[in-house]
Amino acid sequence: MDTTPNPLLSPALLPDFPAIQPAHVVPAVEAVLADYRAAVERLVADPAARDFDSLVAPLEQLDEKLSRTWSPVSHLHGVKDSPALREVYSEADEHITEFTTELGQHRGLYEAMKAVRDGAGFVALDRAQRTLVEDSLRGFRNSGVALEEPARTRFREIQTELSKLDTAFEEAVLDATEAWSLPLVEAQLAGLPPSARELLAGQAKAKGKDGFLATLKGPVVQAVLTHADDRALREAVYTAYNTRASDQGPNAGAFDNSERIARILALRHESAQLLGFPSAAHESLEDKMAGSPERVLGFLRELAAKARPVAQRELDELRAFAAKELGLHDLQPWDVAYASEKLRVARYAFEEEQLKPYFAQPSVLNGVLDIATDVFGVRFRERHDVATWHDDVQYFDVLDADGTVRAGVYFDHYAREGKRGGAWMDICRTRLGLTGQIPVAYLTCNAAPPVEGRPSLLTHDDVITLFHEFGHGLHHLLTEIGWPAVSGINGVEWDAVELPSQFMENFGWKREALDRFARHWQTGEALPDDLFAKMTAARHYHAGLFLVRQLEFALYDFRLHLEFDPMHGPRTLELLDAVRAEVAVITPPAWHRFPHGFTHIFAGGYAAGYYSYLWAEVLSADAFGAFEEAAAAAGSVFDAATGARYRREILAVGGSRPALESFIAFRGREPDPNALLKSYGLAA
């Protein structure tokens, strides 16, 4: 009998990642759930447990214990996947889904929570405590607590199946991404800068091959589509990437998400209707700022009306340039990034590749942390005694001005095998005032890894991505709320949760910020003024094309969930064609299968909420305006007084009050709808 302690049940603040094995996962989850169930029954049976301290506070501790057990497992599933981990992850995730659905339908617990809300002591609770109770009651209602049989059982079945489908969808995308590769000969590398050649050589080496290898990792796809002169190579990579996990392309049918998409949409619709909502979109808006489908659609279509003519003009100019200068008389989607980069160089005498020597990853990270120190009054101290899941991962303590450790953060910087693409922030530990537990975050990116003798050199897009995820991290790390359900990013309306992340992106365009870290990795030379001027001049280059692409994603996602009709099925591709006809200016080939890799909405929590990126950008652009006003008055965008107010009114309060109220407390007024268009350079 194995008597080794299960590392997932350790009371230590930080997970012992090297010690965690797949065999630990299911036993740990089952043990925590058993304790949770028993504790809930004791609380419900105790008639005295009908106030915040005796009911809600213990529930928060129980939920945090489950979270601390599951968080490292979920994280490893995203950054260090394996067949063995997948198997136990799926089983444990099913147990958790069944339990949380069961808990959400526990009428005894619901009545006990209502008694807290209706009790004499409720008005004396602080804002965070009252919000927590009200949010809990809404959660019960949206978990089907009022349903009668057979609807109650059916609702539980749906949640379990959806959990499995979400996981399977994401795994299919990862598998499809890693299943395709293409060995390249020297002639196919024409046009690729040295950093891209090194990246392709690194991909080959990682798979035990010589030479150069094109894969579907994000940095590789970006490099090939932007720089490769070989049109056939661009087409091959574009085709493979945009048919991942579908019935089309080089691996057609092997990882096909088609049936999963149809089933996910059908189950979401059925679940929403069981709860009394007309659609999954209506249900999604229950806890968002926008409030109604009409407001979301109006917001997106008003933006489209302003952005689409700009995008069309940009595309017409690009086609004319491609025909005249590049001999591309039939500009195809796999030519767009390539031709765009050539036009950028011609128009601004500037190409993104010129910036990369000035964005060495270690220097960029240090600069980002320094900016947080100046603006928000916290310091970061790297530790080398923390066990991580990969040698590249860094861990930092976050210290207040008095030297107190108030939080911690992991950084996982580079793309690699077994790690899903994209960038994200996630929660390792949440602030828990009852025990003094500090918040800890994971910040994950997928930049090109370093090569022998040279650090990872980031694109400016990579720099902006780091600022973005760091903004999410600050929201979690600098919270002052000690109740996990409304602490940090928790409890924040989904269409406002991107405010802190998009806000931080703005620093990545400021000379004052770039001077902190934009130095040549070999010479130490600061980013030259002429290069900065060109970069700034090109900032809004093809902003219209970018914005209509985001509008296409957002409108498609929202209409997909709003208009689902069980009699006719999801209309997955038909609806996408309709959305493109309304807002897009570039129409991909008929075999393009964008939905099949759209993990944000089918596996990532953004269902009927992708519009949130644009909605929150109004808030973030307007919020950063306060720092620009401070810079105009005092000479520095790193204004400590404005930063302290932002920290206090936005970051510290988490989900303890409505996001609009927090914004007004910071800005002194409601958000300006024109802020988003100004941020894209499209206000005129």
Legacy VTK file of the C-alpha trace (Angstrom):
# vtk DataFile Version 3.0
C-alpha trace
ASCII
DATASET POLYDATA
POINTS 684 float
0.000 0.000 0.000
1.372 3.405 -1.050
1.509 5.681 1.996
3.158 8.614 0.200
1.164 11.805 0.875
-0.856 13.011 -2.089
0.774 16.303 -3.192
-2.575 17.635 -4.399
-3.825 17.540 -0.804
-0.844 19.372 0.644
-1.632 22.486 2.738
1.430 24.231 1.285
0.755 27.493 -0.528
2.440 26.416 -3.786
1.869 23.117 -5.597
4.757 20.652 -5.738
4.523 20.239 -9.492
7.336 17.670 -9.961
5.651 15.425 -7.386
2.218 15.478 -9.043
1.519 12.287 -10.988
-1.624 11.252 -12.888
-2.306 8.614 -10.219
-2.787 11.384 -7.637
-5.563 13.206 -9.464
-8.720 11.137 -9.043
-8.082 10.096 -5.405
-7.405 13.703 -4.400
-10.506 15.044 -6.117
-12.707 12.271 -4.717
-11.420 12.913 -1.178
-12.025 16.657 -1.370
-15.490 16.215 -2.848
-16.437 13.709 -0.143
-15.377 16.156 2.576
-17.205 18.987 0.810
-20.450 16.980 0.550
-20.356 15.956 4.198
-19.659 19.522 5.342
-22.544 20.897 3.287
-24.956 18.421 4.850
-23.762 19.385 8.339
-24.261 23.073 7.590
-27.715 22.560 6.140
-28.758 20.422 9.106
-27.605 23.040 11.616
-30.419 25.585 12.106
-27.938 28.002 13.661
-25.889 28.148 10.417
-27.975 30.865 8.828
-25.726 33.889 8.867
-22.625 34.867 6.924
-20.039 33.715 9.455
-21.598 30.324 10.139
-22.687 29.403 6.586
-21.081 31.471 3.837
-17.579 31.704 5.297
-17.232 27.906 5.724
-18.542 27.391 2.181
-15.884 29.753 0.842
-13.192 27.706 2.573
-14.596 24.467 1.175
-14.691 25.878 -2.319
-11.134 27.181 -2.051
-9.935 23.747 -0.927
-11.461 22.200 -4.050
-9.949 24.947 -6.189
-6.449 24.495 -4.752
-6.648 20.744 -5.463
-7.922 21.109 -9.015
-6.002 24.200 -10.159
-2.583 22.525 -10.658
-4.234 19.613 -12.482
-6.122 21.900 -14.832
-2.976 23.932 -15.381
-0.842 20.901 -16.226
-3.520 19.793 -18.680
-2.871 23.053 -20.556
0.913 23.298 -20.315
2.226 19.730 -19.993
-0.347 17.442 -21.536
0.050 13.665 -21.770
-2.233 10.714 -22.535
-2.114 9.561 -18.905
-2.999 13.014 -17.580
-5.814 13.391 -20.096
-7.452 10.203 -18.927
-7.530 11.130 -15.238
-8.278 14.786 -15.975
-11.412 13.772 -17.861
-12.566 11.443 -15.079
-11.928 13.958 -12.305
-13.465 16.815 -14.290
-16.624 14.741 -14.678
-16.755 14.195 -10.898
-16.348 17.935 -10.262
-18.980 18.895 -12.823
-21.456 16.434 -11.347
-20.759 17.761 -7.862
-21.020 21.469 -8.724
-24.277 20.849 -10.587
-25.596 18.835 -7.670
-24.544 21.605 -5.269
-26.205 24.247 -7.427
-29.475 22.285 -7.188
-29.262 21.681 -3.431
-32.505 23.221 -2.228
-31.592 22.955 1.432
-28.427 24.947 0.837
-30.336 27.416 -1.335
-32.889 27.991 1.425
-30.078 28.429 3.943
-28.424 31.034 1.692
-31.756 32.815 1.256
-32.069 32.912 5.046
-28.723 34.707 5.177
-29.908 37.248 2.626
-33.254 37.752 4.416
-31.760 37.798 7.906
-31.459 40.839 10.129
-27.674 40.852 9.930
-27.466 41.070 6.126
-27.566 44.875 5.961
-24.635 45.057 8.362
-22.378 43.011 6.073
-19.787 44.816 3.983
-20.197 45.281 0.236
-18.128 42.244 -0.738
-20.054 39.953 1.613
-23.453 41.144 0.380
-22.368 40.765 -3.243
-21.107 37.255 -2.537
-24.496 36.216 -1.112
-26.470 37.786 -3.967
-24.161 36.208 -6.568
-24.553 32.827 -4.846
-28.334 33.031 -5.015
-28.189 33.914 -8.696
-25.836 30.975 -9.203
-28.341 28.650 -7.560
-31.117 29.880 -9.840
-28.932 29.448 -12.925
-27.984 25.945 -11.785
-31.598 24.837 -11.887
-32.369 24.811 -8.161
-36.041 25.471 -8.918
-36.350 22.712 -11.509
-38.594 19.720 -10.889
-38.038 16.219 -12.203
-37.308 15.139 -14.854
-35.848 18.557 -15.727
-33.483 18.538 -12.719
-31.853 15.290 -13.748
-31.743 16.324 -17.386
-29.984 19.587 -16.450
-27.328 17.665 -14.530
-26.809 15.289 -17.428
-26.318 18.221 -19.794
-23.668 19.870 -17.609
-21.717 16.616 -17.363
-21.813 16.045 -21.102
-20.854 19.653 -21.843
-17.840 19.359 -19.562
-16.645 16.311 -21.492
-17.263 17.981 -24.844
-15.396 21.153 -23.890
-12.357 19.104 -22.897
-12.546 16.921 -26.001
-12.839 19.989 -28.241
-9.706 21.574 -26.810
-7.744 18.322 -26.926
-8.707 17.792 -30.565
-7.334 21.232 -31.464
-4.079 20.503 -29.619
-3.750 17.084 -31.273
-4.463 18.503 -34.710
-1.915 21.260 -34.127
0.798 18.783 -33.207
-0.082 16.175 -35.856
0.959 18.285 -38.853
4.460 19.263 -39.876
6.291 19.879 -43.128
10.052 19.385 -43.695
11.497 22.288 -45.666
14.402 22.602 -48.053
16.627 25.653 -48.291
14.794 27.115 -51.301
11.535 27.278 -49.335
13.113 29.515 -46.701
13.501 32.514 -49.017
12.215 35.682 -47.397
12.318 34.315 -43.866
14.463 36.408 -41.502
17.204 34.735 -39.448
15.019 34.523 -36.345
12.362 32.610 -38.284
14.954 30.229 -39.733
16.218 29.577 -36.204
12.644 28.936 -35.082
12.071 26.394 -37.862
15.377 24.707 -37.101
14.333 24.531 -33.454
11.052 22.894 -34.431
12.952 20.209 -36.332
15.330 19.648 -33.436
12.434 19.324 -30.979
11.079 16.459 -33.077
14.475 14.798 -33.438
14.950 15.833 -37.057
17.622 17.699 -38.972
17.077 20.781 -41.103
13.953 22.922 -40.917
10.377 22.031 -40.018
7.171 24.029 -40.440
4.583 23.265 -37.752
1.299 24.770 -36.641
2.713 26.409 -33.515
1.622 30.051 -33.391
5.046 31.684 -33.854
5.789 29.397 -36.823
2.492 30.100 -38.579
2.959 33.824 -38.055
6.527 33.773 -39.394
5.688 31.755 -42.506
2.541 33.678 -43.453
4.245 37.032 -42.907
7.643 36.458 -44.504
7.892 33.338 -46.709
8.326 34.216 -50.383
7.244 30.686 -51.309
3.526 31.108 -52.015
2.905 27.371 -52.035
4.424 27.111 -48.556
2.211 29.923 -47.289
-0.824 28.196 -48.750
0.124 24.841 -47.201
0.577 26.313 -43.720
-2.564 28.452 -44.007
-4.595 25.450 -45.148
-3.344 23.130 -42.432
-3.800 25.733 -39.694
-7.285 26.812 -40.733
-8.626 23.283 -41.159
-7.387 21.964 -37.818
-9.742 19.554 -36.090
-12.173 19.520 -38.999
-13.467 17.522 -41.952
-11.169 19.386 -44.337
-7.461 19.830 -44.946
-4.466 17.491 -44.783
-5.756 15.638 -41.698
-9.428 15.731 -42.645
-11.574 13.794 -40.207
-8.752 12.720 -37.901
-9.637 15.099 -35.059
-12.922 16.453 -36.391
-14.803 18.800 -34.041
-17.872 19.081 -36.295
-20.141 16.827 -34.240
-18.841 18.319 -30.986
-19.777 21.827 -32.143
-23.292 20.738 -33.043
-23.743 18.882 -29.782
-22.305 21.702 -27.623
-24.650 24.256 -29.162
-27.674 21.973 -28.843
-26.942 21.228 -25.195
-26.295 24.877 -24.322
-29.604 25.831 -25.891
-31.480 23.062 -24.107
-29.852 23.986 -20.798
-30.803 27.661 -21.203
-34.385 26.785 -22.034
-34.677 24.517 -19.003
-33.775 27.585 -16.922
-36.375 29.716 -18.680
-34.094 31.659 -21.027
-34.990 31.956 -24.730
-31.413 31.095 -25.757
-27.908 30.469 -24.487
-27.087 34.076 -25.411
-29.806 35.371 -23.085
-28.489 33.164 -20.303
-24.926 34.355 -20.912
-25.966 37.987 -20.453
-27.447 37.295 -17.023
-24.158 38.346 -15.382
-22.716 40.738 -17.974
-22.760 44.513 -18.278
-24.438 44.561 -21.686
-27.679 43.140 -20.316
-29.615 42.390 -23.510
-28.994 40.807 -26.927
-30.262 43.967 -28.604
-27.597 46.028 -26.870
-24.820 43.606 -27.846
-25.911 43.412 -31.481
-26.372 47.179 -31.656
-22.903 47.742 -30.210
-21.254 45.368 -32.688
-23.166 46.583 -35.730
-22.550 50.235 -34.934
-18.830 49.482 -34.774
-19.025 47.517 -38.009
-20.719 50.398 -39.802
-17.761 52.616 -38.909
-14.972 50.081 -39.373
-16.036 48.220 -42.511
-15.590 51.108 -44.985
-12.100 51.688 -43.564
-11.287 47.977 -43.869
-12.551 47.886 -47.463
-10.368 50.853 -48.371
-7.362 49.177 -46.737
-8.017 45.952 -48.647
-8.419 47.770 -51.972
-5.075 49.508 -51.409
-3.449 46.199 -50.492
-4.788 44.460 -53.611
-3.524 47.247 -55.834
-0.104 47.129 -54.192
0.083 43.317 -54.372
-0.782 43.323 -58.060
1.615 46.104 -59.009
4.590 45.378 -56.780
4.352 41.666 -55.981
2.718 40.241 -59.082
-0.144 38.871 -56.978
-3.112 39.662 -59.189
-5.457 37.350 -57.289
-4.702 38.143 -53.644
-5.599 35.078 -51.577
-6.049 34.842 -47.781
-2.610 33.208 -47.423
-1.123 36.223 -49.202
-2.688 38.891 -46.993
-0.188 38.923 -44.106
2.733 38.657 -46.561
1.507 41.487 -48.778
0.570 43.553 -45.724
4.101 43.329 -44.388
5.544 44.313 -47.774
3.199 47.312 -47.961
4.066 48.295 -44.401
7.752 48.298 -45.316
7.076 50.340 -48.444
4.832 52.852 -46.685
6.672 53.322 -43.413
10.172 52.023 -44.231
9.572 49.753 -41.292
9.095 46.046 -40.698
8.276 44.254 -37.459
11.436 42.172 -37.699
13.518 45.320 -37.102
12.097 45.549 -33.584
12.860 42.026 -32.405
16.539 42.586 -31.476
15.290 45.243 -29.026
12.770 42.937 -27.359
14.802 40.234 -25.641
12.330 38.378 -23.465
14.222 38.679 -20.132
14.590 42.426 -20.615
10.935 42.853 -21.570
9.754 40.955 -18.514
11.957 43.032 -16.220
10.617 46.199 -17.812
7.001 45.144 -17.354
7.643 44.380 -13.692
9.436 47.721 -13.209
6.460 49.561 -14.672
4.136 47.850 -12.200
6.468 48.942 -9.409
6.324 52.607 -10.424
2.613 52.728 -11.209
1.129 50.431 -8.574
3.714 50.444 -5.799
4.598 46.741 -5.728
7.950 45.004 -6.215
8.766 41.600 -7.726
11.432 39.279 -6.328
12.350 36.172 -8.285
12.700 32.938 -6.348
14.703 29.917 -7.444
13.536 27.541 -4.724
10.016 27.040 -6.124
9.258 23.737 -7.841
7.790 24.260 -11.326
6.558 22.101 -14.218
9.359 23.122 -16.630
12.858 24.555 -16.364
11.853 27.674 -18.318
9.186 28.680 -15.777
9.932 31.593 -13.429
8.297 32.387 -10.102
8.168 35.779 -8.385
7.009 36.963 -5.010
4.956 40.164 -5.204
5.897 42.552 -2.390
4.128 45.604 -1.038
6.101 48.761 -0.323
6.801 47.609 3.237
8.324 44.343 2.006
5.314 42.163 2.867
4.755 39.296 0.411
1.214 39.888 -0.786
1.047 37.519 -3.803
2.984 35.246 -6.137
3.108 34.668 -9.887
4.434 32.007 -12.281
5.543 32.966 -15.808
5.615 30.271 -18.520
6.951 32.047 -21.595
7.602 29.738 -24.546
5.830 27.454 -27.007
6.654 23.734 -26.740
5.253 20.251 -27.302
2.314 19.327 -25.077
1.385 22.947 -24.413
-1.730 24.458 -25.928
-1.383 27.576 -28.037
-2.337 31.127 -27.189
-1.774 33.091 -24.009
-3.739 33.176 -20.792
-3.769 34.009 -17.111
-5.238 31.536 -14.630
-5.631 31.201 -10.891
-3.350 29.026 -8.782
-4.491 30.360 -5.398
-7.093 32.976 -4.462
-6.851 35.460 -1.607
-8.594 33.978 1.435
-8.820 36.394 4.314
-9.886 33.758 6.844
-6.554 31.956 6.624
-4.277 34.699 5.321
-3.732 32.829 2.049
-2.250 35.117 -0.616
-3.264 35.073 -4.294
-1.027 33.271 -6.805
-1.406 33.440 -10.594
-0.202 31.563 -13.668
0.758 33.740 -16.651
1.230 31.664 -19.792
2.497 32.797 -23.208
3.731 31.012 -26.326
6.628 33.073 -27.612
9.373 31.556 -29.746
11.869 29.897 -27.376
15.492 31.022 -27.082
18.091 29.426 -29.298
21.631 28.539 -28.391
23.583 31.699 -27.693
20.601 34.041 -27.999
17.614 34.876 -25.820
14.061 34.687 -27.079
13.455 37.764 -29.229
9.847 38.876 -29.120
7.725 40.529 -31.751
6.010 43.698 -30.626
2.772 41.691 -30.685
4.398 39.307 -28.181
5.278 42.298 -25.996
1.679 43.522 -26.089
0.468 40.009 -25.264
2.700 39.904 -22.196
1.344 43.268 -21.031
-2.189 41.956 -21.627
-1.842 38.799 -19.562
0.079 40.714 -16.902
-2.906 43.058 -16.624
-5.137 40.075 -15.843
-2.517 38.949 -13.359
-2.466 42.293 -11.549
-6.249 42.158 -11.238
-5.856 38.873 -9.374
-2.661 39.655 -7.455
-3.569 43.125 -6.154
-7.073 42.354 -4.931
-7.927 43.416 -1.388
-10.990 41.181 -1.215
-10.547 38.123 1.002
-13.602 36.170 -0.192
-12.582 34.019 -3.190
-15.927 34.161 -5.015
-15.609 37.943 -5.491
-11.829 38.349 -5.256
-9.622 39.428 -8.153
-11.137 38.419 -11.480
-13.809 36.285 -9.773
-17.310 37.687 -9.874
-16.375 40.425 -12.354
-18.830 40.733 -15.237
-17.355 38.801 -18.154
-17.612 41.763 -20.517
-15.581 43.877 -18.090
-12.950 41.333 -17.048
-10.724 42.346 -19.986
-10.508 45.959 -18.772
-7.271 45.540 -16.733
-5.598 43.414 -19.415
-6.357 45.702 -22.337
-5.517 48.703 -20.180
-1.960 47.434 -19.646
-1.426 46.990 -23.397
-1.290 50.769 -23.780
2.021 50.985 -21.916
3.601 48.863 -24.638
3.232 51.792 -27.054
4.649 54.519 -24.822
8.227 55.712 -25.339
8.599 56.175 -21.607
7.721 52.523 -21.078
9.796 51.172 -23.959
12.842 52.972 -22.603
12.656 50.582 -19.644
13.326 47.473 -21.704
13.641 48.070 -25.463
17.403 47.672 -25.785
19.394 45.750 -28.383
20.159 42.339 -26.956
23.793 42.479 -28.092
24.822 46.142 -27.881
22.483 47.492 -25.200
21.513 50.317 -27.569
18.110 51.879 -26.816
15.381 51.626 -29.440
16.379 54.319 -31.965
14.120 57.356 -32.247
13.554 56.883 -35.970
12.512 53.258 -35.455
10.143 54.256 -32.655
8.677 56.981 -34.872
8.088 54.479 -37.674
6.587 51.964 -35.267
4.228 54.610 -33.891
3.279 55.835 -37.336
2.416 52.257 -38.308
0.471 51.572 -35.086
-2.930 51.880 -36.721
-1.836 50.282 -39.967
-4.715 48.106 -41.158
-6.676 48.830 -37.973
-9.877 48.554 -39.973
-9.011 45.058 -41.212
-8.137 43.968 -37.685
-11.302 45.412 -36.185
-13.693 43.843 -38.703
-12.023 40.482 -38.046
-12.751 40.865 -34.326
-16.294 41.930 -35.145
-16.688 38.828 -37.319
-15.655 36.592 -34.404
-17.870 38.425 -31.915
-20.984 38.640 -34.072
-20.647 35.030 -35.173
-20.294 33.762 -31.621
-23.239 35.786 -30.349
-25.611 34.965 -33.201
-24.608 31.297 -33.076
-25.910 31.103 -29.508
-28.779 33.558 -29.928
-30.325 32.069 -33.076
-29.856 28.358 -32.449
-32.952 26.458 -33.545
-33.167 22.783 -32.504
-35.347 22.109 -35.543
-32.606 23.134 -37.966
-29.383 22.504 -36.052
-26.486 24.900 -35.512
-26.042 26.238 -39.099
-22.365 26.442 -38.157
-20.970 27.366 -41.564
-24.107 28.900 -43.050
-24.306 31.461 -40.249
-20.594 32.222 -40.558
-21.142 33.021 -44.240
-24.016 35.347 -43.291
-21.895 37.158 -40.697
-19.038 37.557 -43.145
-21.423 38.979 -45.722
-22.458 41.567 -43.144
-19.135 42.681 -41.663
-16.109 41.046 -43.348
-14.198 42.277 -46.385
-12.048 39.150 -46.851
-13.853 35.891 -47.590
-11.820 32.729 -46.902
-12.128 29.628 -49.118
-15.166 27.379 -48.703
-12.991 24.705 -47.058
-11.891 27.099 -44.288
-13.002 25.759 -40.893
-12.453 28.569 -38.419
-15.166 27.392 -35.963
-13.448 24.036 -35.450
-10.504 25.699 -33.712
-12.466 28.470 -31.947
-11.504 27.303 -28.459
-12.485 30.622 -26.871
-16.181 29.853 -27.286
-16.251 26.051 -27.411
-13.773 25.334 -24.615
-12.674 28.610 -23.070
-15.588 30.281 -21.314
-16.352 32.982 -23.893
-19.566 31.430 -25.266
-21.906 34.251 -26.344
-19.297 36.535 -24.809
-16.518 37.028 -27.336
-17.900 40.536 -27.847
-16.479 41.206 -24.358
-13.049 41.982 -25.810
-14.459 44.928 -27.727
-16.898 45.972 -24.999
-14.112 46.074 -22.416
-11.840 47.932 -24.820
-14.127 50.947 -24.499
-13.495 50.839 -20.745
-9.762 50.158 -20.978
-9.032 52.846 -23.568
-10.976 55.405 -21.560
-9.298 54.341 -18.304
-5.837 54.758 -19.817
-6.896 58.248 -20.856
-6.593 59.230 -17.194
-2.882 58.341 -17.294
-2.408 60.267 -20.532
-4.062 63.281 -18.914
-1.722 62.907 -15.932
1.255 62.716 -18.312
0.143 65.913 -20.038
-0.056 67.654 -16.683
2.915 66.168 -14.837
5.159 64.836 -17.605
4.986 61.093 -16.893
2.532 58.381 -17.806
3.809 56.524 -14.727
1.774 58.759 -12.449
1.774 57.174 -8.991
-1.323 59.045 -7.774
-3.386 57.943 -10.765
-1.945 54.442 -10.413
-2.910 54.307 -6.755
-6.454 55.391 -7.608
-6.687 52.787 -10.397
-5.359 50.100 -8.069
-7.823 51.080 -5.346
-10.956 51.506 -7.491
-10.435 48.873 -10.234
-7.921 46.226 -9.202
-8.444 46.008 -5.448
-12.237 45.629 -5.446
-12.434 42.597 -7.763
-16.008 41.463 -8.277
-17.272 42.968 -5.019
-19.224 45.663 -6.875
-20.460 46.248 -10.445
-17.717 47.077 -12.924
-19.485 50.232 -14.073
-19.510 51.504 -10.490
-15.779 50.795 -10.214
-15.083 52.575 -13.501
-17.022 55.659 -12.417
-15.219 55.657 -9.057
-11.911 55.753 -10.950
-12.761 58.041 -13.868
-15.376 60.279 -12.244
-17.872 59.633 -15.043
-19.342 56.922 -17.252
-17.193 55.548 -20.095
-16.936 57.444 -23.379
-18.182 55.196 -26.228
-15.782 56.870 -28.663
-12.739 55.745 -26.685
-12.494 52.453 -28.586
-12.516 54.089 -32.025
-9.909 56.582 -30.814
-7.709 53.713 -29.667
-7.832 52.259 -33.189
-7.194 55.618 -34.816
-10.646 55.471 -36.416
-12.465 58.195 -34.456
-12.536 60.572 -37.423
LINES 1 685
684 0 1 2 3 4 5 6 7 8 9 10 11 12 13 14 15 16 17 18 19 20 21 22 23 24 25 26 27 28 29 30 31 32 33 34 35 36 37 38 39 40 41 42 43 44 45 46 47 48 49 50 51 52 53 54 55 56 57 58 59 60 61 62 63 64 65 66 67 68 69 70 71 72 73 74 75 76 77 78 79 80 81 82 83 84 85 86 87 88 89 90 91 92 93 94 95 96 97 98 99 100 101 102 103 104 105 106 107 108 109 110 111 112 113 114 115 116 117 118 119 120 121 122 123 124 125 126 127 128 129 130 131 132 133 134 135 136 137 138 139 140 141 142 143 144 145 146 147 148 149 150 151 152 153 154 155 156 157 158 159 160 161 162 163 164 165 166 167 168 169 170 171 172 173 174 175 176 177 178 179 180 181 182 183 184 185 186 187 188 189 190 191 192 193 194 195 196 197 198 199 200 201 202 203 204 205 206 207 208 209 210 211 212 213 214 215 216 217 218 219 220 221 222 223 224 225 226 227 228 229 230 231 232 233 234 235 236 237 238 239 240 241 242 243 244 245 246 247 248 249 250 251 252 253 254 255 256 257 258 259 260 261 262 263 264 265 266 267 268 269 270 271 272 273 274 275 276 277 278 279 280 281 282 283 284 285 286 287 288 289 290 291 292 293 294 295 296 297 298 299 300 301 302 303 304 305 306 307 308 309 310 311 312 313 314 315 316 317 318 319 320 321 322 323 324 325 326 327 328 329 330 331 332 333 334 335 336 337 338 339 340 341 342 343 344 345 346 347 348 349 350 351 352 353 354 355 356 357 358 359 360 361 362 363 364 365 366 367 368 369 370 371 372 373 374 375 376 377 378 379 380 381 382 383 384 385 386 387 388 389 390 391 392 393 394 395 396 397 398 399 400 401 402 403 404 405 406 407 408 409 410 411 412 413 414 415 416 417 418 419 420 421 422 423 424 425 426 427 428 429 430 431 432 433 434 435 436 437 438 439 440 441 442 443 444 445 446 447 448 449 450 451 452 453 454 455 456 457 458 459 460 461 462 463 464 465 466 467 468 469 470 471 472 473 474 475 476 477 478 479 480 481 482 483 484 485 486 487 488 489 490 491 492 493 494 495 496 497 498 499 500 501 502 503 504 505 506 507 508 509 510 511 512 513 514 515 516 517 518 519 520 521 522 523 524 525 526 527 528 529 530 531 532 533 534 535 536 537 538 539 540 541 542 543 544 545 546 547 548 549 550 551 552 553 554 555 556 557 558 559 560 561 562 563 564 565 566 567 568 569 570 571 572 573 574 575 576 577 578 579 580 581 582 583 584 585 586 587 588 589 590 591 592 593 594 595 596 597 598 599 600 601 602 603 604 605 606 607 608 609 610 611 612 613 614 615 616 617 618 619 620 621 622 623 624 625 626 627 628 629 630 631 632 633 634 635 636 637 638 639 640 641 642 643 644 645 646 647 648 649 650 651 652 653 654 655 656 657 658 659 660 661 662 663 664 665 666 667 668 669 670 671 672 673 674 675 676 677 678 679 680 681 682 683
